Amino acid sequence: MIAGSDEAGKGDYFGYIAVACVCCEENFLRKIGARDSKTLSEKKIFDLERKIKENCSYAVVSVSPQKYNELHKDSGGKYNLNEILGWMHAKAIKEILDKGGAERILVDKFGKEENVFRNLDKKLHEKIIFLTEGEKDPAVAAASILARAEFLRKHAALSKKVGMTLPLGSTHVKDAGKQLIKKHGREILREVAKLHFKITTEL
């Protein structure tokens, strides 16, 4: 069987980053209508997540904003975004391969392939194929759904924690950032936002 790996949250100022890897029968994924999560409503994403988790082998890896800021080189760590994503994809891929059944892993291409390969045994490299617009494949689409569902769930929990709705995306979030700082102080950004985004300086 073919497995797919994809991520969610990397373009959002607030919230986690999530990566998922899914191994499943292609016919099943087509039957339930698995497609790129960016084309689906939140309700549909959570509905498909349940069906995928009930019928497929999967792995989900998430990194909190606080951990992300510790890792990222622009906020105190040693790694860039793609290096962090590479480690997350590799972790999810290894978990799927350890469960058995996946002959190939399709990864939605996000940067240098080495970012994933350096975190995996060399014998596993031949199993991985990187695809541009990988979500066109049902397995990668299924992974995008699980990753987005995880991101949205964690995002809702963060909003509840700070007592206000944290907006999605990165272009219309400044007002929320100002409100957040007024409510909790500047340090709260480290816990809920990706600090290397330009908006941090603007705030």
N, C-alpha and C positions, 0 to 999 in steps of 0.2 A: 504493500500500500504506500501511497504518497502522503507525506505530512506537510503542513504549511506553518510558517512562523511569521508573525507580524506584531506591530507595536501600536500603542495609542498614548496620547498625552504629551508628546514631545513638543508640540507647537502651542500648548496651553501654558500661559503664565502661571496660573494657579493649578495646584494638584500634582498628583502622582504621575509617574510613567509606568506603563504596564506592557508586558510582552507575553504573548501566548503562542503555544505550538499545539497543533491539532492533527491527529492521525485518524482518518475515518474513510469509509467507503465513499467514493465520489458520487455514486448514484444516490446515496442517502442525502448527501449535502445538496445536490441539485434538487432533489425532491422537496426538501424543506425550504428551498429558496435562499440558500446561503449566498450572500454577495457582499461586496465592500460595505463595511459598517457605516461609512460616510454617507451612504445613500439610504440609510434606514432610520426610522424614528426610534426614540429611546424605548418605547413600548415593544417594538418589533425586535430590537436588539436583545432585550431581556427574555423575550419569548424564545428566540432562537438560541440564546445561551443555554437555557434550560434543556432544550432538545439535544443540543450538541453534547452537553455534559452527561446526559443520560445515555447517549448512544456511541460516544467516541472516546478514544484515549486522548488526554490533554494535559498540558502543564501551563501554569500561569505564574509569572514572576512580576512582582511590583516593587518599586522603589519610592519611598516617601520623599516629599520635597526636602525635608531636613537631611535625609541621607544623601540625596542627590547633590545638595549644596556642599556637603562634606566631601563628596567625590569629585565635583567639578573644579577644574583648574582655575576658573575665574572667581571662585568663592571659597578658596582654601584647600581644594583637593589637587589631584594630579592628572585628572582625565578630562577629555572633551566629551561632548554629547555622544558622538558616534562610538567612542571607546566604551562608554557606559552601556550604550545599547548593544554593542557587540558582546559584552559579558552577559547581559540579560538574555539575549537570543541564545547564546551558547548554553547557558544554564537550562533554559527551557528545552532546547534541542536534545541535550544529554539526557534529561529526564524522560523524554519520549523514546529515545533510542534504548535506554535501559529497560523500558517496559516491553520492548520488542514489537515487531510487526511493520515498522517503517523501513522501506527499502531506500527511499529518497526523501530529502527534506527540501522543500522550496521556501526560500526566504525572500521576502519583499526587500529589494535592494535599497539600502539607505546610506551607504558610504563604502569605504574600502573593505573588501572581503576579509582582509587580514584582521580586522577588528573582531570578527567572529572566530576565525581560524585559530588565532593565538590562544584562545580559551578552550580549545578542544584537542584531543589526541589526534595526531596526524593521520592515523588510520581511518578516522571518521570524515576527513575532508572530502573524500570522493563521493560521499553520500549527499553532499549539499550543493544545491543549485540556486544561484541568485537571479532574481527576475525583476526587471523594471515593470511597474504596474502589476505586481504579483497578485493583487487582489482579484484579478480576472480569473485566477485559478480557484476552484471551490475550496481547497484545503487552506489556502492563504486567506481567502474570504472568511472562512470559519474562524481562523486564528484572529483576524481583525475584529470579529464580533466578540470573542471572549476577552480580548484585550480591552476593547472599548467598554464592555460591560463592567469589567474590573475597575477601569479608570473612573467611570461614572459613579459606581458604588462608593469608591474611596473619596471621590470629590464631594458627594453628598455628606459623607461622614465628617470631612473637613469643614464644610459649611456649617454643620450642626455644632461642631466644636467651637467655632469662632462666633457663632450666634448671628450669622448673616449669610446670604446667598453669594457664593463666590462665582463670578461669571466664567463661562467657558471662553476659549480662544485667547487672543492676545492684543487685539486692536481696540477693544472698547472696555478696558478693565481699569483704567486710571482712576475713575471716580470711586470704584469699589476699593481700590488700593488706598486711596486717601481716607475713606471711611474706616477701613480696617486699622490703619495706623492711628487714627484719632481714637478709636475704640480700645486698642490693645498696645499701642506703642510700636516703634519701628522694628523691634526684634521679632515681632510676629511674622514678618515676611519670610524669615528663615525657615519657619515651620510650615508655611502654606504655599510659597511661591518659588519659582526658579530664578534665583538672584542674578544670574548672568544676563537675563533679558534687559534690553535697553530701558524698559519702563522703570526698573528699580532706580536708576540714576535720576530719571524724571520725577519720581516720587520723592 
